[in-house]
Amino acid sequence: VRQIAAAGHEIGCHGYAHQRIHRQDPGGFRDDVRRARLCLMDQAQAPVECYRAPSFSITRSTLWALDVLVEEGFRIDSSIFPVRHDLYGIPDAERFPHVRNGIVEFPPTTVRIAGGNLPAAGGGYLRIFPLAVTRWAIRRVNRVEQRPAMVYFHPWELDPGQPRIRAPLRSRFRHYTRLGGMQEKVDRLLGEFRFSTVSDVCRELALVP
């Protein structure tokens, strides 16, 4: 964490125990994010003001979590995915950065296709879709809709040699598909697009001071 912060990256919070929010009550959630944030700030020697819930688990039933985040000092959240999914999502949520419940919500990037939202710029979607699809999605959001795109991935997605564990077919598909091509995709995107921190983008949009 210290090396990442020293390299100029912004440190965000993903919780301490990586528990989906619907498995916690407000008190337990508060304790978890507070512990994680204090630990990260100590290591980074910098503010930690951005949060993303494990498995995008701020959904209609857990919107109370936004109030807790505000009370705990977070200014930006990126947990509400405007898609239909078996584990997460609010399909009709706003697609671009906005203020909600006193906190800036910066949703993962989607593009509109056939009346729905297609996620194409992060995690498993970034791995599984061809690079051309992700490139098209980012350009569409940037050029046509004149909005910033959110690209994200997990550190383990850059490790194609990680041990394989026995798991249901769906889980194995989501976790292991096209790990070998992820590093090249990330490198190509970094070379083709301009990236910045979440907080800097929100400042450019005048959503935070």
C-alpha positions as CSV (number, residue, x, y, z in Angstrom):
1,V,0.0,0.0,0.0
2,R,2.8,2.4,0.8
3,Q,4.5,1.7,-2.5
4,I,1.3,2.2,-4.4
5,A,0.6,5.5,-2.7
6,A,4.1,6.7,-3.2
7,A,3.8,6.0,-6.9
8,G,1.0,8.6,-7.1
9,H,-2.0,6.3,-7.1
10,E,-5.1,7.1,-5.0
11,I,-5.9,4.5,-2.3
12,G,-9.5,3.5,-2.0
13,C,-11.3,1.2,0.5
14,H,-12.9,-2.2,-0.3
15,G,-13.7,-3.1,3.3
16,Y,-11.7,-5.2,5.8
17,A,-13.3,-8.6,5.8
18,H,-14.6,-8.5,2.2
19,Q,-18.2,-9.3,3.3
20,R,-21.1,-8.4,1.1
21,I,-23.1,-5.7,2.7
22,H,-26.4,-7.6,2.8
23,R,-24.7,-10.0,5.2
24,Q,-24.0,-7.2,7.6
25,D,-26.1,-4.9,9.8
26,P,-25.3,-1.2,9.9
27,G,-23.2,-1.5,13.0
28,G,-21.1,-4.3,11.6
29,F,-20.7,-2.5,8.3
30,R,-19.6,0.6,10.1
31,D,-17.0,-1.3,12.1
32,D,-15.7,-3.0,9.0
33,V,-15.2,0.1,6.9
34,R,-13.8,2.2,9.8
35,R,-11.2,-0.5,10.5
36,A,-10.2,-0.8,6.9
37,R,-10.1,3.0,6.3
38,L,-7.9,3.7,9.4
39,C,-5.5,0.9,8.4
40,L,-5.2,2.2,4.8
41,M,-4.7,5.8,5.9
42,D,-2.0,4.7,8.3
43,Q,-0.2,2.8,5.6
44,A,-0.7,5.4,2.8
45,Q,-0.2,8.5,4.9
46,A,-3.0,10.0,2.8
47,P,-6.8,10.5,3.0
48,V,-8.9,7.5,2.0
49,E,-12.2,8.9,0.7
50,C,-13.4,6.4,-2.0
51,Y,-15.2,3.1,-1.4
52,R,-16.4,0.2,-3.4
53,A,-18.5,-2.6,-1.8
54,P,-17.5,-6.2,-2.2
55,S,-19.4,-7.7,-5.2
56,F,-21.0,-4.2,-5.8
57,S,-23.4,-5.1,-2.9
58,I,-25.0,-1.7,-2.4
59,T,-28.3,-2.6,-4.0
60,R,-31.9,-1.4,-3.3
61,S,-32.0,-3.3,0.0
62,T,-28.7,-1.9,1.3
63,L,-28.8,1.8,0.3
64,W,-28.5,2.5,4.0
65,A,-24.8,1.8,3.6
66,L,-24.4,5.2,1.8
67,D,-25.4,7.0,4.9
68,V,-22.8,5.1,6.9
69,L,-20.1,5.9,4.4
70,V,-20.9,9.6,4.6
71,E,-20.8,9.5,8.4
72,E,-17.4,7.6,8.2
73,G,-15.8,10.3,6.1
74,F,-16.1,8.9,2.6
75,R,-16.9,11.3,-0.3
76,I,-17.1,8.9,-3.3
77,D,-18.7,5.5,-3.7
78,S,-18.5,3.2,-6.7
79,S,-20.7,0.3,-5.6
80,I,-24.0,0.7,-7.4
81,F,-23.7,-1.1,-10.8
82,P,-26.6,-0.1,-13.2
83,V,-27.0,-3.6,-14.5
84,R,-29.2,-6.7,-14.0
85,H,-27.1,-9.5,-12.5
86,D,-27.7,-12.5,-10.2
87,L,-25.5,-11.1,-7.4
88,Y,-25.8,-7.3,-7.6
89,G,-27.0,-4.3,-9.5
90,I,-29.8,-1.7,-9.7
91,P,-30.7,-1.8,-13.4
92,D,-32.3,1.6,-13.6
93,A,-29.7,3.4,-11.5
94,E,-27.9,6.4,-13.1
95,R,-25.0,5.5,-15.3
96,F,-22.7,8.4,-14.7
97,P,-21.2,10.2,-11.7
98,H,-23.7,12.0,-9.6
99,V,-24.5,12.9,-6.0
100,R,-26.7,10.5,-4.1
101,N,-27.5,10.5,-0.4
102,G,-24.8,13.1,0.2
103,I,-22.0,11.1,-1.5
104,V,-20.7,11.1,-5.1
105,E,-21.7,7.9,-6.8
106,F,-19.3,6.9,-9.6
107,P,-20.9,3.8,-11.3
108,P,-18.8,1.2,-13.2
109,T,-19.1,1.9,-16.9
110,T,-21.9,0.6,-19.0
111,V,-23.1,1.2,-22.5
112,R,-26.7,1.2,-23.7
113,I,-27.6,-1.7,-25.9
114,A,-31.1,-2.8,-27.0
115,G,-32.7,-1.0,-24.0
116,G,-30.3,-2.4,-21.4
117,N,-26.9,-1.6,-19.9
118,L,-23.9,-3.6,-21.0
119,P,-20.9,-3.7,-18.6
120,A,-17.8,-3.8,-20.7
121,A,-14.9,-2.0,-19.0
122,G,-13.9,-3.9,-15.8
123,G,-13.3,-7.2,-14.0
124,G,-14.6,-10.2,-15.7
125,Y,-16.2,-8.1,-18.4
126,L,-12.9,-6.6,-19.3
127,R,-11.3,-10.1,-19.3
128,I,-13.9,-12.0,-21.2
129,F,-14.9,-9.5,-23.9
130,P,-12.5,-8.9,-26.7
131,L,-10.4,-5.7,-26.4
132,A,-12.2,-4.2,-29.3
133,V,-15.5,-4.3,-27.3
134,T,-13.9,-2.6,-24.4
135,R,-12.2,0.0,-26.6
136,W,-15.5,0.7,-28.4
137,A,-17.4,1.0,-25.0
138,I,-14.9,3.5,-23.6
139,R,-14.8,5.6,-26.8
140,R,-18.6,5.6,-26.9
141,V,-18.9,6.9,-23.4
142,N,-16.0,9.4,-23.8
143,R,-16.9,10.8,-27.3
144,V,-20.6,10.2,-27.8
145,E,-21.9,10.7,-24.3
146,Q,-19.1,13.0,-23.2
147,R,-18.6,11.2,-19.9
148,P,-15.7,9.6,-18.1
149,A,-15.4,5.8,-18.2
150,M,-14.5,3.7,-15.1
151,V,-12.0,0.9,-15.8
152,Y,-11.3,-1.5,-13.0
153,F,-9.7,-4.9,-12.4
154,H,-8.6,-7.1,-9.5
155,P,-4.8,-7.7,-8.8
156,W,-5.4,-11.4,-9.2
157,E,-6.6,-10.9,-12.7
158,L,-3.0,-10.1,-13.7
159,D,-1.8,-13.5,-12.4
160,P,-2.6,-16.2,-15.0
161,G,-0.5,-18.7,-13.0
162,Q,-2.6,-18.6,-9.9
163,P,-3.7,-22.0,-8.5
164,R,-7.0,-23.3,-9.7
165,I,-9.5,-24.4,-7.1
166,R,-12.5,-26.7,-7.5
167,A,-15.6,-24.7,-7.8
168,P,-19.0,-24.7,-9.6
169,L,-18.7,-24.2,-13.4
170,R,-20.2,-20.7,-13.3
171,S,-17.7,-19.6,-10.7
172,R,-14.7,-21.0,-12.6
173,F,-15.9,-19.3,-15.8
174,R,-16.2,-16.0,-14.0
175,H,-12.9,-16.3,-12.3
176,Y,-10.5,-18.0,-14.7
177,T,-11.6,-17.1,-18.2
178,R,-8.9,-15.4,-20.3
179,L,-6.6,-14.5,-17.4
180,G,-3.7,-15.0,-19.8
181,G,-4.6,-12.0,-21.9
182,M,-5.4,-9.5,-19.2
183,Q,-2.0,-7.9,-18.8
184,E,-1.8,-7.1,-22.5
185,K,-5.3,-5.6,-22.4
186,V,-4.5,-3.4,-19.5
187,D,-1.2,-2.3,-21.2
188,R,-3.0,-1.5,-24.5
189,L,-5.7,0.5,-22.7
190,L,-3.1,2.5,-20.7
191,G,-1.4,3.3,-24.0
192,E,-4.6,4.4,-25.8
193,F,-6.6,6.4,-23.2
194,R,-5.9,9.0,-20.6
195,F,-6.5,7.8,-17.1
196,S,-6.7,9.6,-13.8
197,T,-7.7,9.0,-10.2
198,V,-11.4,8.8,-9.2
199,S,-11.1,11.9,-7.0
200,D,-9.4,13.9,-9.7
201,V,-12.1,13.1,-12.2
202,C,-14.8,14.0,-9.7
203,R,-13.0,17.3,-9.1
204,E,-13.0,17.9,-12.9
205,L,-16.7,17.3,-12.9
206,A,-17.1,19.7,-9.9
207,L,-18.7,17.0,-7.8
208,V,-16.2,17.3,-5.0
209,P,-14.1,20.4,-3.9
